Amino acid sequence: MDSRNILFHFSGAYRQQDFYKGEDIEEIDCEHLQGTSCCLDRKTREWLEERIEAEGTGGIHFLDSGNYHYMTRLWIEQITQPFDLLVLDHHTDMDVPMLKELLTCGSWLRDAVEGQENLKEVYLIGPEQKDVDRIEDCHEERMHIITQEQMHQESRRKKAEGGRPIYISIDKDVMGEQWARTAWTQGDMTLEEMCGILDDFIKKREVLGVDICGEAPRSGNVAKESLWRNINEKTNDLLFEFLEDYKKAGFFEKSMIQ
């Protein structure tokens, strides 16, 4: 059977969007949880791990804003077979946390690379070169990074080739402001470019699941928030439709959950 698509309500950012309503998407209310914004509290992590354990990774997961990108770590730790990870993000998420046991939105990828043996290779697309240069111990033997400056070259197509299954994580801050408004500095990727990259990987790999984050912060300006919300909702809707078509066509791994 297909794994369920899931949408997490952490900040309430999705409450005023409609793209998921009437779709095959389960909602999980997390607004009551403590210790979730940017850093993940240990007890809350246990609650979330237990909540998603039976879902299977092979759905489309909307994580809320980039403050909750650490949820990717919780999804991929369920994977037991050797796999690769594709990350589209304007930031490296390879920070060294102040406390080793602390999982954050800026360190989750390092935690995965250093702590998950069956994660074989990571394809990180979209950070600026200056941020890549600041990575401490970037694990070059396993990390394949295409910077924002290199992103428009055709070399990325070679990266898509390979036999291992892949999990895909998208932070919409990799996109230009025409396509997304987020709480973080943004890149300049277009929706067409993003779909082209996804198309390359999905057609050549078995997909173990996909997650999407990157919503706008509250600004106190009603008109601005409405504009940002409309931009994000349109992109969320288009990405869901694009990915759901591939899922229905059988490109995603089937869940073992009955």
C-alpha positions as CSV (number, residue, x, y, z in Angstrom):
1,M,0.0,0.0,0.0
2,D,1.1,3.6,-0.5
3,S,2.4,5.5,2.5
4,R,0.2,8.4,3.6
5,N,1.0,12.0,2.7
6,I,1.3,14.0,5.9
7,L,1.2,17.7,6.8
8,F,2.5,19.0,10.2
9,H,1.0,22.0,11.9
10,F,3.8,23.4,14.0
11,S,3.5,27.1,13.6
12,G,0.0,27.4,12.1
13,A,1.4,28.5,8.7
14,Y,-0.7,26.1,6.8
15,R,-4.0,26.9,8.6
16,Q,-4.9,29.7,6.1
17,Q,-3.8,27.7,3.0
18,D,-6.1,25.4,1.1
19,F,-3.8,23.4,-1.2
20,Y,-4.0,20.3,1.1
21,K,-7.8,20.5,1.9
22,G,-9.7,17.8,0.1
23,E,-6.5,16.0,-0.9
24,D,-5.2,12.7,0.4
25,I,-3.1,14.3,3.1
26,E,-3.3,13.5,6.8
27,E,-2.8,16.5,9.2
28,I,-0.8,16.2,12.4
29,D,-1.4,18.9,15.0
30,C,1.9,19.8,16.7
31,E,1.1,23.3,17.9
32,H,0.7,22.1,21.5
33,L,4.2,20.7,21.6
34,Q,7.0,22.4,23.5
35,G,10.6,22.8,22.3
36,T,10.0,22.6,18.5
37,S,11.1,25.9,16.9
38,C,14.6,25.6,15.4
39,C,15.7,23.1,18.2
40,L,14.0,19.9,19.1
41,D,13.4,19.0,22.7
42,R,14.3,15.4,23.6
43,K,10.8,14.5,25.0
44,T,9.1,16.1,22.0
45,R,11.4,14.2,19.7
46,E,10.3,11.0,21.3
47,W,6.7,11.9,20.8
48,L,7.2,12.8,17.2
49,E,9.2,9.6,16.5
50,E,6.5,7.5,18.0
51,R,3.8,9.4,16.1
52,I,5.4,8.8,12.6
53,E,6.9,5.4,13.2
54,A,3.9,3.5,11.8
55,E,3.5,5.8,8.8
56,G,6.3,4.6,6.5
57,T,8.6,7.1,4.8
58,G,7.2,6.8,1.3
59,G,4.8,9.7,1.3
60,I,4.9,13.4,0.7
61,H,5.5,15.3,3.9
62,F,4.9,19.0,4.5
63,L,7.0,20.0,7.5
64,D,6.0,23.7,8.0
65,S,8.7,26.4,8.0
66,G,12.4,25.8,7.7
67,N,12.6,26.0,11.5
68,Y,11.4,22.4,11.5
69,H,13.6,21.0,8.8
70,Y,15.1,18.7,11.5
71,M,12.0,16.6,10.8
72,T,13.8,15.1,7.8
73,R,16.2,13.5,10.3
74,L,13.3,11.8,12.0
75,W,11.9,10.5,8.8
76,I,15.2,9.1,7.4
77,E,16.2,7.4,10.6
78,Q,13.4,5.0,9.9
79,I,15.1,3.8,6.7
80,T,17.0,0.6,7.2
81,Q,18.4,-0.1,3.7
82,P,21.3,1.7,2.1
83,F,20.1,4.9,0.5
84,D,21.1,8.3,-0.8
85,L,19.7,11.7,0.2
86,L,18.9,14.6,-2.1
87,V,18.6,18.0,-0.4
88,L,17.5,21.2,-2.1
89,D,18.4,24.0,0.3
90,H,19.9,27.5,0.2
91,H,21.7,26.6,3.5
92,T,24.1,23.7,4.2
93,D,22.4,22.6,7.5
94,M,25.8,21.2,8.4
95,D,26.3,23.4,11.5
96,V,28.1,21.9,14.5
97,P,25.6,22.1,17.4
98,M,26.6,23.6,20.8
99,L,25.5,20.3,22.4
100,K,26.1,17.1,20.5
101,E,22.8,15.6,21.4
102,L,20.9,18.7,20.3
103,L,19.0,18.3,17.0
104,T,18.4,21.6,15.2
105,C,17.2,22.9,11.8
106,G,20.8,24.0,11.1
107,S,22.6,20.8,12.1
108,W,20.2,17.9,11.2
109,L,22.2,17.1,8.0
110,R,25.5,16.8,9.8
111,D,23.7,14.6,12.4
112,A,22.5,12.3,9.6
113,V,25.9,12.1,7.8
114,E,27.8,11.4,11.0
115,G,25.2,9.2,12.7
116,Q,23.4,7.1,10.1
117,E,25.6,4.4,8.6
118,N,23.2,3.3,5.9
119,L,23.1,6.9,4.5
120,K,25.7,6.5,1.8
121,E,25.8,9.7,-0.3
122,V,24.2,13.2,0.0
123,Y,23.5,15.4,-2.9
124,L,23.1,19.0,-1.6
125,I,22.0,21.5,-4.2
126,G,21.6,25.3,-3.7
127,P,23.8,26.7,-0.9
128,E,26.1,29.6,-1.7
129,Q,29.8,28.9,-2.1
130,K,30.8,31.1,0.9
131,D,28.6,28.9,3.2
132,V,30.1,25.7,1.8
133,D,33.6,27.0,2.5
134,R,32.6,27.4,6.1
135,I,31.6,23.8,6.7
136,E,33.8,22.1,9.3
137,D,34.7,18.6,8.1
138,C,32.4,18.5,5.1
139,H,32.8,14.7,4.6
140,E,33.8,15.2,1.0
141,E,33.8,11.4,0.3
142,R,30.0,11.3,0.9
143,M,28.9,14.9,0.2
144,H,28.3,16.0,-3.4
145,I,27.5,19.7,-3.3
146,I,26.3,21.8,-6.2
147,T,26.3,25.5,-5.1
148,Q,23.9,28.2,-6.2
149,E,26.7,29.4,-8.5
150,Q,27.0,26.0,-10.1
151,M,23.4,25.1,-10.0
152,H,22.4,26.1,-13.5
153,Q,25.0,23.9,-15.2
154,E,24.1,20.6,-16.7
155,S,26.6,18.6,-14.5
156,R,23.8,18.0,-12.0
157,R,22.2,15.5,-14.4
158,K,25.2,13.1,-13.9
159,K,24.6,13.2,-10.2
160,A,21.1,11.8,-10.6
161,E,22.5,8.5,-12.0
162,G,22.9,5.6,-9.6
163,G,21.3,2.5,-8.3
164,R,20.5,3.3,-4.7
165,P,17.1,4.4,-3.5
166,I,16.8,8.1,-2.6
167,Y,15.0,10.2,0.0
168,I,14.3,13.8,-1.1
169,S,14.2,16.9,1.1
170,I,13.1,20.3,-0.2
171,D,13.5,23.6,1.6
172,K,11.8,26.3,-0.5
173,D,14.3,28.9,0.6
174,V,16.4,27.5,-2.2
175,M,13.9,29.3,-4.6
176,G,13.7,32.9,-5.6
177,E,11.1,35.2,-4.0
178,Q,8.7,34.8,-7.0
179,W,8.2,31.2,-5.9
180,A,8.6,31.2,-2.1
181,R,8.7,33.5,0.9
182,T,10.5,32.0,3.9
183,A,12.0,32.9,7.2
184,W,15.5,32.6,5.9
185,T,17.7,34.1,3.2
186,Q,16.8,32.7,-0.2
187,G,18.4,31.5,-3.4
188,D,17.3,32.0,-7.0
189,M,16.1,28.6,-8.2
190,T,12.9,28.7,-10.2
191,L,10.1,26.2,-9.9
192,E,10.9,24.9,-13.4
193,E,14.5,24.3,-12.4
194,M,13.4,22.5,-9.2
195,C,11.0,20.3,-11.1
196,G,13.8,19.5,-13.6
197,I,16.1,18.4,-10.8
198,L,13.4,16.3,-9.2
199,D,12.5,14.8,-12.5
200,D,16.1,13.7,-13.1
201,F,16.4,12.0,-9.8
202,I,12.9,10.5,-9.5
203,K,13.1,8.8,-13.0
204,K,16.5,7.2,-12.2
205,R,16.0,6.2,-8.5
206,E,13.4,4.5,-6.3
207,V,12.0,7.3,-4.1
208,L,11.8,6.5,-0.4
209,G,9.9,9.6,0.4
210,V,9.8,13.4,0.0
211,D,9.5,16.3,2.5
212,I,8.9,20.0,1.9
213,C,9.5,22.9,4.2
214,G,9.8,26.7,3.9
215,E,6.9,28.9,5.0
216,A,6.8,32.6,5.7
217,P,7.2,34.1,9.2
218,R,4.6,36.3,10.8
219,S,5.4,40.0,10.1
220,G,2.5,41.9,11.7
221,N,1.7,43.3,8.3
222,V,-1.6,41.7,7.1
223,A,-1.2,42.7,3.4
224,K,2.4,41.4,3.3
225,E,1.5,38.1,5.1
226,S,-1.4,37.6,2.6
227,L,0.9,38.1,-0.3
228,W,3.6,35.7,1.1
229,R,1.0,33.1,1.9
230,N,-0.5,33.2,-1.6
231,I,3.0,32.7,-3.1
232,N,3.8,29.8,-0.9
233,E,0.4,28.2,-1.3
234,K,0.7,28.3,-5.1
235,T,4.1,26.6,-5.0
236,N,3.0,24.0,-2.4
237,D,0.0,23.2,-4.6
238,L,2.2,22.8,-7.8
239,L,4.8,20.7,-6.0
240,F,2.3,18.4,-4.4
241,E,0.6,17.9,-7.8
242,F,3.9,17.2,-9.5
243,L,5.1,14.7,-6.8
244,E,1.7,13.0,-6.3
245,D,1.6,12.2,-10.0
246,Y,4.9,10.4,-9.7
247,K,3.7,8.7,-6.6
248,K,0.6,7.4,-8.3
249,A,2.7,6.3,-11.2
250,G,4.6,3.9,-8.9
251,F,7.9,5.8,-8.6
252,F,7.7,5.9,-4.8
253,E,8.5,2.9,-2.6
254,K,5.4,1.0,-1.2
255,S,4.9,1.0,2.5
256,M,5.2,-2.2,4.4
257,I,2.7,-1.0,6.9
258,Q,-0.7,-2.8,6.5
